[in-house]
C-alpha cells in the first residue's frame, strides 16, 4: 500500500466502526419484519454461533432445490429476504430457502466474518455452521443434493466466495453481489484494503486460493457476479478479481465469449465445451453499493427498496434464480398441465366403444345398431330410424343400416 493510500486508509478508519464501511447505518437495518422464515435452533455443533432461518413453500418440487442466501452487514435474514424477494421466488418456483443470520456477539455490525481464518476454513467457524444448516435441510426437507446454491450481498457476498471455495462439492452454483474474492484477506486491515483498493492479483494466484481450500478436484460450481459501477463501499474492481479467480479455476479464457445488454445493463458470459454458461458478470452502471431490484422476465416484481436494496430496473434475484435453473420448474409444470388438458380433451371427444354406445342408446330409447351412438340434439331425442324389415334371404343388411343412418341424419 502506498503512503498516500495508507494515509487515506487511516483517515477512513475511525469512521468505519467495523470493517464493512456501513458504520451507523448498518446498525439500524434490522427493524422487525413480518416474515415467512422459521428459525431452527438445533442443527449441529454450530461452531460459528450463527442463527438458522429457512422457508419451505407448501407448493414445491417433489425433490426441491435449495438456495442459501447470506445477508449484508447490519441486515437480518428476514429483512434481506423481504428486500431481495427470495421467499416470493421460492413460493413461485417451488424451491427451499435457507437464510443464515449473523449475531452481534460475533460481529458488532452484523457482518459475516469472511476475513477471519477461523471462520473461513473448511469444517471451522461460520463456514462449518452454514454447512451444518444445509445438512439439516437435507434431513428435514429432502432437498436435491445436486441442486444446492448460495448467494449473498457485500459481506454475505464475500462469505459466498468462502462457501464456494471451502465446500465446492456441495454447491452447483453461486452468485456474488458486491462481494470480494476468496482468500484475499486474513485480518481486518487486509479486508479494508481489499474493499477500498482491490489490489490486482495474477489469475493463477487467485485460482490457487480456491484450489487449496479443499481437496476437491472438480467439477466446480458455476458463478454469477453482480456489482454496481458506482459502488464506493466495495470497489467494483473486486468483481473483475472474482471473475478472474473463477475463470482460472474453470480453466476458461479471460476474454468473454459473449457480451450483450440485459435490461439495459452489460452482461459478459463464459461457457464450457458443452455450451453451458459457467461464469457470467453483470455491471450495473451508475449503481451504488447494494442489491439491484426490478421486475423479472415473468413480469413479477421481487423485493422492496431499502438500505442497500436499490431499484435498478433489473431483478438480480430473479436472474440469479434463472441462472441456477430454478425458473424452469414452473415452465415444465405448465407444459405437463397442457399435456394433461389435451389428454382429457381427447378422452372427452373419443368415439365411444360399442358397449358404451349400446348402453347410451338404450338410455335414450334409440335403436341399438352396432357401433352407432345416437347423440342428443337441441335437448330432444332423435327420431328413431325406420325399423329394418325382417331379415330374409337376399336382403342387403348393409344397405338397410345405411338407410337407417341416413334417416337419422348421421350419413348423407
N, C-alpha and C positions, 0 to 999 in steps of 0.2 A: 504494500500500500504506500503510495507516495506521501510526502509530507503534507501537501495540500489536501489530499484525500483524508489523511489522518486527522487533520485539524477539523475538517468538515464532519468526520465521524464523531469526534469528541464534542463538537458543537451540538450535534443532534442528540447525543446520548442522554443528557438529563431530561429531555422531553419525551423519551420513548416509553418510560415506565414499563419496561419489558422489552422483549426482542422484536415484537411484531410491528411496532410503529403505529399502533392504533391508539395507544395512550388511554385517556379517559373515555374516549368514545367506546372502546372495546368493552369497558366495564359496564356499560349501560345498554348492552344489546340482548339482555336476557329477560325481557318482560314476560309475564305469564301468558301462555298461549293455549288456546283450546286445540288439542292435538289428538290425532288418532293413534299416536305412538304409545306403546305399552312398555313398561320397564320390567326387565328380568334381572333379579338380584343374584341368582346363583348360576354362574356359568364357568366355574373353574377357579383356579388359584388367583386370577386377576392380579398379576404382579405389577401392572401399571396403574392399578387403582382407578380404572375408568368406570363409567356407568353404561349400561347396555339398554338401548331402546330399539324397538322393532315394530313393524307393521306388516301384517299378512292379510290381504283382502279376502273376503268371503268368496268372491268370484275370481278364481285364479286358475292358472295352468295346472294340469294334473301333477306334474313334477316341476314346480316353479323355479325360475332363475332367482338369484339373489343379488341385490345391489347394496354395497356398503357405502354409506355417504358420510363424509367427515367434514364437520362444520369448521368455520374460520374462527379466528381469535375473538373472544368476547361473546360468541354466539352460543346458543344452546342447540341441542339436537332438534327440539320441536320448533324453535324459531327459524333455523335454517331450512327445515322441511317445509314450513309454511312459505318462506320466501322463495325457495327454489322450485317448489311444487312437486317434490318427489313422491309423496304419498298419493297425490292425484294421478300421477303417471302409473303408479303401482296398481291403483284401482282400475284404471283404464286398460292396462295391458296385462294384468294378472300375474305380476311378479312380487316377490317378497322383498322387504326393505329392512336393512339393519343400520342403525344410526348410533354409533358410539358417542359418548359425551365426556369431555374433559371436566375435571373438578378443580375448583380454585385452590384447593390444598396442594395440587400438583403444579399448577401454573397460575400465577396471580391474574393473568389476563385471559385465562380460559383457553390457552393455545395448546394444541398437541405439541409435545416436546420432540419435534422432528430432528433436532440437532444434538440431543443428548445421547451419547453412545449406549448407555444402559437402556434407552427406550427405542433404539433403532436397530438393535441386533436381533437376529432370529432367536426365538424362544426366550426373549428377555423383555421386561418392561411393557410399555404401551403396545408395542407391536405384537407381543405374545398375548396380551389381553384381547386385542381385536381378533386374533386368530382363534382364541378360545370362544369368543362370541359366535364366530362363524360355525365352529363345531357344534355349539348349542343349537343354532338354527338348523343345521343338518339333522340333528337328532329330533327336534321338535316339529319341524315343518316338512322334512324330507325333500329339501331343495336339490336341484340338479347340480352335482359337484362339478360338472363340465361347464356350467354357466354361472360362475361367481365373478362379480365385477366390483371395482372400487373407484370412487371419485371423491374429490374434495376441493375446497376453496382455501387459498392462502396457506396458512399453517396446515390446514386439512389437505391442501393440495400437495404440500411438501411431505406430509405423512402418507399420502397416497403413493408417492415415489418410494417411500420406505417399505410399504406393504408389498408393492410390486417387485422390489428388489429382494426382500428377505423371504418372501413366500411366493415365488413366481409360479410354482406348480399348483397353487390354489386358485389363481386368478386367470380367467380367459382374456381379460382386458381391463384397462383403467382409463381414467380421464382426469387430467390435472388442470385446475383453473387457477391462474395467478399464483402458481407454486414455484418450487425450486427443484433442481436435480437431486438425485440421491447421493449422499456421501460428501457433499461439498462443505459441510460444517460439522465440527465436533464440539463446539462451545459457542457461547453467546456472541463473542466478538466475531468469529467466523460467520455466524448466522447473519449478523448485521451487515457484514461486508458483502456476503452473497446477495442479500436483499437489495442493497443500495448500489453496489458496484458490479456485481455479477461478473467476476473475472472470467475471461475466456480460457478454456482448457482444451487440450488435444482430445479428439473424439475417442481414441483408444484408451486414454486415461479415464475418461468418464465411463466408458463401457466396462472397464475392468472393475470399477467401483461396484457395479451391479453384479458382474460375474463372480466377484469374490465374496458377495454377501451370503451365498448359499452354495450347496453342491450341485445345484440344478444345471443341467446341460441342454435344456430346451425340450419342447418348443417354448418360446417366450410369449408373455402377454402382449396383445396389441394395445395401442395407446392413442388417445385423443388429447391434444394440448390446446388450451384456450388462454388468451391473455389480451388485456386492453393496452393499446399503444400509448395511452396517456397515464399509465399506472405510475404513481410516484411513491408507492409503498413497497412494491416488489418490482424491481427493474424488469421491463419487458424482455431484456436480453436473456433472462432466465428461460423464457420459452424456447429460444434458439438452443440453449445449452441442454435443455431436457430432450428436445428433438434430436440433437447431435448424439446424446448419450444412448438413446434407444435405437437410433439408426445403426450405431455401431454394434449394439447388442444383436440386432437382427441382421447385421451384415448387409445393409442396404446403402445405396449411394447417397451422397449428400444432396445432390440436386433433386428437387421434387419431380415426380413422374407426371403430375397433373397439377394445374393451377386454375382455379375458377372462383367466381364470387358466389356466395351462398347468402341469401337475404341481404345482399349489399356488402358483404364482408369477404375479404380474401381467404381462401382455404387452399392449403397445399396438401398433396396426397402422395404417399408411397405405398406400393403394393408388392406382394411377393410373386413368386413364379406362377402361382395358381390364379393370379389376378385378384386376390383378396386384399382389401385395404388393411395395412398393418400399422401405419403411422399416419396421422393427419394433424394439421395445425391450423387453428383459426386465429387471425389477428383482428380484434375488434377495434377498429380505428377510432381514435379520439375518446375511448372509454377509459375511465379511471379504474381504481382497484375494486374488484368485485365480480359477482356472477352476472353475466348478461341474461336478461329476461326478454321474453317476447311470446309470439304465437307459434305453435308448432305447425308442421305441414298438414295436420288434420284440422286446422282452424281452431284448435283449443288453446286457451291461454293457461300457461303453467306458472305458478308462483305469484308473489306480490312484492312490490317495491319496498325497500327499506335500506338501512345502512349496509353498504357493500352488496346490495341486491339492486341492480341497475337496469332500468328499462332501456334496451338497446335495439329493439326490433328483431331480435333473434333469440329463440329459446335454447340456451345451451343445454338445459336438462333434457328437452325433447331430442335434440340432435345427438346427445350422448347416448340416450336410450336407444335411438335408432342405430348408432354406431355399434352398440353392444348386440344388436339384432333382436331387441326386445319388442319392437313395434310390429314385428311380423306376426305375432300370435293372433292379433285381432283380425288381420287380413286372412290368415289361414282359417280362423273360426268362421269368418264371414263366407269364405268360399265353401266351407263344409255346410253352412246353413243354406246356401244357394243350391248345392247339390241335393240336400235333403228335401228342400221345397220342390225341386224338379222331380225327384223320385216320387214324392207324394202326389204331385200333379199327374204323373204318369199312371200311378195306381188308380186315381180317380177317373181317368179317361180311358183306361184299358178296356178292351172288349170283354164282356162277361163270359165266363165259361158256360158250356151247355147246361150244366147243372144249375148254375146261378140264374141263367136265363129262364129255365123252366120254372124255377121257384118264383121269380119275379112275375112271369107271365101268369102263373096260377093266382098270385095275389091280386093281379089286376083283372082277372077274368078274361085274359086274352087267350087265343088259341095256342096250343103248345106245338109249335113247329120246331124241329130240331135245330139248335144253334141260332135261333132267332129271338131277339129281345124286343118287346113292343114298348117303346118309350112313351111316357106321358107327354101330351101336347096341350098347352094352354090350360092345364089343370083338368082336362077331360080325358077319359079313357078312349082310345081309338076305336073306331068302328071295327067289329070283328070281321075277319076275312070270310069271304064266302066259303061255306063248307065244301070240302072236296068230295066229289061223288065216290061211292064205294069203289074200292079197287077191283077192277076186272081185268081179265086178260087183255093185253093190248093197250091198256091205259098208260099214258106217259106221265108218271108221278112227278117228274122234274118240272114238266110244263104246268102241272096243277099247282105246285108250290110257287112257281114263278108268278102265275096269275094271282095267287093269294098275296104274295109280297107286293105286286103292283097295285092291287086293290087297297092295300094298307098304306100305300104311299112310300114304301121302302125300296121300291125298284121302279125304274122307268122303262 
